Each structure stands twice: as structure tokens, then as C-alpha cells.
Amino acid sequence: MKPRAKRLGVLVADDHELVRSGVCALLRVCRDWKIVGEAVNGKQAVEKAKNLKPDVLIMDISMPHLDGLEATRQILHVSPQTKVLALTMHESEQMVRCVFEAGARGYVLKSDLARQLVKAVRSVSQGKVYLPPKFSNIVLEGFLRAGKHTEKIRSLRSRPTSRERAIILLLAQGKANKHIAEKLGITLRTVETHRAKIMTKLGLHSVIELVHYAIRNDIISAQEF
């Protein structure tokens, strides 16, 4: 008998019970997904992510005790393989930038939950970046414009090696360090060392910045997102 595929584990973090219930109801439509837990504040979200190691964490940005942005940073430190999907009512390009700079892989407006949540979870779980249609082109173009000049200067003095380009590609695709190590036939420690060196060498501070670098330098196609 063919072994059953592992179900996607999702942790839901929101301080409003009604929102959590609505999110969980939408997620339960997908039978290959499993809600592994719920958190009512940022601090609890970090603790549960550390213990449960969810594949995807749906994170409300406005959380008590520890705001969603800082919670996201801490979660990616204790559970780096977790993909964070930000949930907010704030409809601004500035908030989108803050969310991705914190390390989240997606952004969904609470007003669009019914239409976009399932698609967003599926996208980030596959290593893609998710943005609401109304923001995706505007934000991507903004990042590209902002980085065009500085990237040109940076590329003259710091070009990645062929091994670094391979790692950048896999990181941009959302692959975990362990997967990269197995794919390239190197140790996990070597991947971690390369990753840190790449971020420092290219002056990058988050995965989303690395994704944009990869797009701008034709390491990965924007069509993959």
C-alpha cells in the first residue's frame, strides 16, 4: 500500500476568537491540511511554533504581548522551516514591506479571507511568495525600482560564486537548509555558513530581499511567484 502523504501542519495565531474560528473553518475544507494549534498572542505563537514546528503559521500582525512582526522574526529563529503568512486589516504598501522584511512569505487582508486564504496558504507552503492581487505588481515593481541602482553598484564588487548561486536559487524557492544540504550533497553546517556569507556579501537582510535579488539577477523567474 502506498504510504499516505504527510498532512500540512498549520498553526493559527490571532487574538480574536471569531477570526481564529473563521480561519480554521476555511482551512478544514482542505483534507490534506491539519490545524496543529492556535495561539492568542505573539508570545504564545512563538512558543507553540517552537514546540509544534508547523509548516505554515498564519500570523495576525496586531497581537498583544508581542506584535506579529517581532513574533515572526522570533519564530523564524526557532523554527526556520515554518512559512509565515501575515494576516492584517491594514491595506498599505508600507505594511507589506514591513511584513516581508520581518521574514513572512505572504500577506492576506482580513477582508479577503474567504477569497484568498486557501490560495495563500497553498502558495507559501510551496515556497512561493503570496500577495493580494491589488498589491503584487505595485509592490514588486517598487522593490525592483528601489533596488535597481544599489544592485548595480553591489554587483560590480560582489558577485556570487556558482555554488552560492545554486544556494540562492534553492533559498528563493523556499527550500529549507536541510533540503539544500541533501540536494547539493553538503553538510547542514556548510549550508548555514554559505547562507550567512551570501546575506552578508550581498547586503541582504531577509528571504524576501534574497528573492528579489534572485529575480533581478535572473537566478529565478518572477513567473514562479
N, C-alpha and C positions, 0 to 999 in steps of 0.2 A: 504493500500500500504506500502511495506517495505521501511523504510527511506533510503535515499541514503547515502552511506558511505562517511565520511569526506575525502576530497582530500588531498594528501600530499603536504604541502606547502614548496617550495624550493626557497631560496634566492641565487643568483649568484653574487659573488664578484671577479672581475678581472679588471685590469686597461686597458686591451686591448679590444677594441670593437669587433674585429674579433673573439677573443676567447669566449667572452660572447655570441656572436651570435651563434657560433658553439655549445656551451654548451646548450643554450636554445633550439636550433633545435633538439638536441638529446633527451632532456627531454620531449619535446612536443609529442614525439612518445607514451609516456605513458599517457593515457587519465585520469587516476586517480591521476595524479600529476598536481600541479599548480605552475607556477612561480610567486611568490608573489612580487618579486622586484629584482633590480640589483644595485650593488654598484661598484664604480670606484676606491675606495681607502680603506685602512684599517679603517680609522676613520668613513667613511660613512657606512661601513659594520657593525660596532658596533652600530651606531645609528639606522640603519634600522632593525638590529636584535632585538634591544631593543623594537622598536615600532611594528614590524610585527610578532615577535615570530615565526619564521619559524621552521618547523620540521627538515629540513636539510639545512645547509649552505655550499655551495661549495666555498671554500676559496683559492684564489691564494696566495701562500706563499710570493712571491716578490711583495709587494704592496707599493705604495707611501704613504707618510704622517704617516702611521702606518703599520709596516710589518705584514704579515699574522700570524706569531706565537703570537705576542703580541695581535693582534686583536682577535685571537682565545681565548686567556686567558680572555680578557675583555668580549667577547661575552658570554662565559660560565658563567660569573658572573652575567650578566644582563638578560640572557635567558638560564638558566641551562638545560632546556629540549631540546634545539637545539643540533642536532648531526652535528658536523663539519667534512666535507670531504675536506682534503687538496689537492690542485691541484698544481703541480710543474713540472719543466723540469729537476730538479736535481735528478740524479739517484745514490743515495748513502745511505748506511745503516745509516750513521750519521744523515742525514736529516730525515730519517724515525723516528729515535729515538727522534729528536727534535720536530717533528710534534706530536708524541704521548705524549711526556712529556708536551706539551702545552695543551693537552686535546682533540685533534682531535680523531675521531673514525675510520678514513680511510685515504688512501693515493693513489692518482692516478697520473700517469705520463701524461703530456700533449700529448706526442707522442702516448699514448694508449687510448685517449679519446673515439674514436669511438667504440673500442672493450670492454672497461671496465667501462665507466661512469655509464651507466644504472644499471649494476650489483652492482657497488659500492654504488650508492645511495640507491638501494633497501636493500642492506646488512646493512648499517649504520642506515637506517630508522627502521629496525627491531631489533636494539640494538646489532648488531654484529660488529666485527672489520673487516675492509677490507684492504688487502694489495695486490699489484700486485703479481701474481704467482711467479715471479722471486725473490721476496723478502720474501714472507711469511715464508717459512721454515727456511731460514737463520736467519732472524730477531728473530723469535720466539725462535729458539734454542739459539741464542745469549743472549736473555733476561733470558732464563731458566738457562743457564750456569752461567751468571753473578750473578743471584740471589740465586743460589743453596746453596752456603756457608753461606751467610749472613742470608738467610731464616732459615737455620738450627739453627743458634745461636739465632735468634729472636724468633723462635717458642718455644724455651725452656723457655723463660721468659715472653712471652705474647701470650697466646692462646685466640682466640675469644670465647665468650660465645655462647650458642645455638642461642640466639636472634641476636647476631652480625653476626653469620654465615648465618642466614636467610637473613639479610640485605645485606651482602656481595654478596650472590648469586643473589639477585634481582638487585643490582647495576651493577654487572658484566654482567647481561643480558641486561643492558641498560635501566632499568626501572627508571622513574622519581620519585622524592621524594614523590610526591602526590600519585602516583600509589602504592608505597611501603606502605604508611600510610594506604590506603584503604585495601590493601591486608592483612596486619598484624593487622588491627584494632587498630591502634595507631594514635596519632596526628602527623601532619606535623612537628611540632616543635620537637617532640620526635625523629622522623626520622633524622632530621637535626643534633640533638645532638648526636645520635648514629653514624651518618656518620662521623662527626668531630672527635669523640672519636676513631673510628675504624682507620681512617687515621693516627692519632697521635700515637695510640697504636702500630700499625704495621709499622710505619715509612714510610708510602706511601704518594706520592705527586700528583698523578693523577689517573684518572679512569683506564688508561691502566695498570698502576702498580698494581692496585687492581685486574684487570682481570688476570694478570699473577700470582698474589698471589693465586687467586681462583683456577686456573688451577693446580698450583704446589701442592696445599693442597687438591686436589680432591673435591673441593666445586662445581666446574663446569667442564664439559668436554671440552677439546680442540676441539673436533669434532663439537661443537656448533658454532665454528667460521669458 
